[in-house]
Amino acid sequence: MDVMTSQSNDTEYQFPIPSRATKASIWAFAEKQRQSVGLTNGFELPKLVARNKGEISYIGLLDDDQTDAIVVEPDGAFRIRLSSHTGALRDNFTIAHELGHRLLHWPLVKKQHPGSGMRATRRVEEGNPDLVRCEWEANWFASAFLMPKEEFKIAYEDGVAESTFGVTPSAVAVRAKTLGLDA
């Protein structure tokens, strides 16, 4: 089923709808968004979220649901939930990933399901190709939003990509591989 109903109110929360854009066009969109908001590194993301009707909360250590997620309300306000088990560098990528859902998938949900919200989690059923696609798209967005191609190439060659962009070594390795830099 493609609808979730909140326990606290009667708002229906839809799953994300994939944009079906190419990886290259999502990368270009992400870099354009980065430039338009003046982002220079992942550590600036909490302020960016707050400036755009968003909030970040951390999942309690003993909470039953440890799934990081984004919940977008019908008015566009959103909450990003982060695991209490991760560090700042991992959180930066997660925040950028969730912003990818907000920018790529929420407009489609809003158009197709007026009055509904959207909820995206990082754990999706592998048998649902649309949700798997949304996760890929959000990852593509996050990588380019945090590590734009030309700036990344320079920082990577200088060995300072992690500290320059505020990301984990694994995020750097994946970005380098997708850009063909991991010789």
Beta strands, then each sheet from edge to edge (+ up, - down):
strand 1: 3-5
strand 2: 12-14
strand 3: 54-58
strand 4: 69-72
strand 5: 78-82
strand 6: 117-121
sheet 1: 1+ 2- 6- 4+ 5- 3-
end
